[in-house]
């Protein structure tokens, strides 16, 4: 198919980008006194649904749904977006393994609109019919279920599934044939590995733990990252300075929330370089990430206002906007 297949989709996305929040509007939200006022301001911008209740979580969830509705509506080929569905699918897998192995039922633990529903996953795992799960998920489900049944170690079960999710993202990115998807996948995995190193350093985890949790990627050397984490936070920062994630070193030295913010901003920076490609999936993925980022930022402001944080304390946590 010719590269003109994206022309219509990109034109639609360009029209929608105009309504993305600017940094100036985020500043306006920050200056409001209460969470209710923040919610009111975003609802006035068209967030949520006329029929839905004006409850913060309902409004944010509806915005996530709307974003995917737009993409499904305009994308000529949804398969290139598989890379974005894996974190949700593997979250469901983690929850399903725990539900099946502990025979417990917790309501609302699954993401909807995944290729295999959470309830279906529970049945598959209970029946040990792992081959019914797509791709390599069956093998991961079996491994995670065996860990939980034999050791009762929920954390080990989680990191087994989380690593498989990262590997699935990487594989989907590389096989998509789209440079932006490959970049997105590579950045996602590298940032996850850096976060694992930072948390493991703080909590005194072993090299074996980190090796089990991290996924290999091209832009980082996992062994060097692990060695740095075993020495200390400054060593991690020093290692990052020699990679394409050097900005993370300064953020790490500044504060934990500055580091978390850098992780998200790094992805937005990666996406911005594809924003003006009219004949590719780039602007669609950029819009999707921008919307997720926008929703996350509004959630941070709402939570901050609810908990009485100062404007500066909230500002330190908020993300760079795409527009």
N, C-alpha and C positions, 0 to 999 in steps of 0.2 A: 504494500500500500504506500502511496506517495506521502511525503512529509507534509502535504497540505491537509492531511486528515485532522490536524490539530488547529487549523486556522480558525474555524468556527468556535471551538471550545475556548481557545485563548482569547478571542474577542469577547466572549461572554464573561470570562474571568476578569479581563481588564475592566469591564463595566462594574463588576462586583468589588474590585479592589478599592474603588473610590470610597466605599462605605466602611473599609477597615479603619480601626481607631488609630489616630495619630498619637505621637508622644504628647502633643499639646492637650488632647482630650484626656489622656491618662493622667496628666497633671491636674486637670479639672476634677477628675474623680478623686484624686488624692486629697484635694483641698476640701472635699465635702466632709461634714461632721460625722455622719452615721452610715452604717451599712444599708439602712433603709433608703437613704438618699442616693447612695451609689446604685442600688438596685433600680430605683426609680429612673435614674439618669440613663441607664443602659436599656431599660424597657422603652423609654421615650425614643431611643435610637432604633427601635424595632426588634429588640431581643425578646425571646420567649414567644408565647403564643397568646392571641387574644382569648382563646378558650381556656388556656392553662392557668393554674393558680400562680400568683406572683410570689412564688417561693424561690429563694435563691438557687437551690440545687435543681429545681425543676426548670428554671430559666436557663441555667448553664448546660444542663443535659440536652435541652431542646436545641440550643445553639450548635452543640456537637452533632446532633442528628441532621440539622439543616445543612451543615457543611458537607456531610457525606451525601445528602440528597442532591446538592448542587453538582458534586463531582460525578455521581452516578448518572445524572441527567446529561452532562456535557461530554464526558470522557468517551472517546471512540473505542477504547480498550481498557477494561477495568483490571485485567490481569497484571498490568504493570504496578498496580497499587497493592498487590499481595504483600509486598514488603512492609506495608503499614498495618496490615491486619494481624500479623504474627504476634505482636505484644499482647493484643487482646485475646487471641486464641490460646496462647500459652498461659495467660493469666487464668483463663477458664479451665485449662488443663490442670493447673496447680490446685485450684479450688475443687475440681472434680475428683482428683486423686485423694485429697483429704476427706471429701464427703464420702467417697466409696470405701476408703480404708477405715474410717472411724465411725461409719454408719450414722453420721450426723447430718442434719439438714439445717442449713442457715439460709434464710430468705435473701433474695437480692444480691447474691455474691457473683453472679455471672453477667458478663457483657452480652447484650442482645446482638442481633444481626451478624453472627459469626457463621461460617460455613457449616460447622457442627455446633448444635446448641449445647449449653452446659449440662442440661438434664440428660441429653443423649450421651454425652461423654461419661457421665456417672454410670449409666447403664452399661456402656461398653467396658469400663474398667471393672465394674462389679462382676461382669461375665468373663473377664479376662480375654475379651475378644479384640485384642489390641490392633489387629490388622485392619479393622474397620476405620481406624483414624487415618487422616491423610498424611502423605509423605513420610517423614521420619518421626512423626508424633507418636506413633504406636510404640516404637522402641523406647522413646523417652518416657512415655506413660508407664510402661512395664518397669523400667529402671526406677522411676520415682516411687511407684507403688511398692516395689520390693524393698527399697530403702525404708519407707515408712513402716511397712509391716514387720521388717526384721530388726530395725534399730529404734523406731519411734522418734527418729530425729527429723522434726519438721523443717528445720533450717537447711539440713543437708538435702532434703527432698526439694525445697525451694530453689537452691542454687543449681541443682541438677537441671530443673526445668528452665530456669532463667538463662543458663548457658546455652541450652538447646534452642531457646528463642533467639538469642543473639546469633547463633550459627545459621538458623533458618533465615533471619533478616539478611545476613551477609550473602548467603547463597542466592536468595531471591534477587538481591541487588545486582549481583554479578551476572545472573542469567537473564536479567530483564532486557539487556541490549540498549539500555538508556543510561548515558553517563551520569545524569542527575540522580538516578535511582542507586547507582553504584556508589556515588559520593555520599548520598544520604545514609546508605547502609554502613559504609566504612566509618563515617563520622559517628553514627549511632553506637556502633560496637566499641570504637576507641574511647568515646566518652564514658560508656558503661564500664569499661576496664579501668579507666582512671578513677571513677567513683569507687569501684571495688577496692582499688589500692589505697585510696584516701581513708575509706571506712575501716579497712582491715588494719591499717597502721594505727588508727585511733583505738581500735578494740583489741589490738595485740593478736591478730589472727596469724596462723602459720603460713609458710610458703605453700604447703599442700592445699590448704583451704583456698588460697588465692588461685592456684593453678586449676583447681576444680571449678572455680567460679568464672574465670576469665575465658574469653574466646579469642583465638589468634586473629590478628588482622594485619594489614600491610603497613599501616602508618605508625604502628607502635611495636616495640619489642617487649613482649609479655614478660620474658625472663628478667630483663633489665628493670622493668617496672616493679616486679615482685621484689627484686634485690633492694631497690630503692625504698620500697615500703617497709621492708624489714629494718632499715636503718632509721628512717624518720621522715617527717613531713617535709623538711627542708631538702632532703635527698630526692623526694618525689618531684618537688618544684625544680630542682636542678636537672633532673632527667628530662622533664617536660620542656625545659628551655632549649634543648637540642632537637626538638621535634616540631611538627607543624601545629602543635597545641601549646606553644610557648606562652600565650596569653593566660592559660590556666595557672601558670606558675605564680604570676602576680596576684591573681584572684585568690589562690590558695594561701598566700602569705597574708592577704588582707583579712579575710574572715570566712567562716563556713558558708554564710548566705551569699557572699560575693562569689564564692566558688560555684555554688549551685546556679546562680544567675549567669555566670560565664558559660556554664555547660549549655544552657538553653540558647544564649546569645550566639554561641559558636555555630549552632545549627542554623539559626536565622541568617548568619553571615554566609554560610555555605550555600543556602538556598538563593540568596539575593543575586549571586553571580549568574543564575539561570533565568532571572525574572524577565529579561527582554528577548528571550528566544521564542519567536512567534511560531516556529514549526516544530515544537517539541512538547513533551509532557511537562517540561520544566516549570512554566508558569502555573500549571494546575497543582503540582506538588508544592510549589512555593506558597500558593494561596492556602492550601490545606494546612501546611505547617504554621503559616501566619495566623490562621484562625485558631488553631490549637493553642498557640502562644498567647493570643489575645484573650481567649477564655481562661487560660491559666492565670494571666495577669489580673483579670477581673476577680477571679477566685481569691488570689492573694490579697487584693485590696479589701474585698468583703470580709475575709477572715480577720485581717488586721484591724479593721474598724470594729468588728464584733468583739474582739479581744482588747480593745482600747489601746492598741499600739500607737505610737506617735507617727506623724507623717514621715519623718526621716527614717524610722525603723522599717516602715512599709516600703518606702522608696528604695531602700537598700536591697530589697528582695525582688523588685519588679524588673521585667524583661524589656529588652529593646524591641521597638515595634518594626514591622516589616516595611511600612510605607514611609 
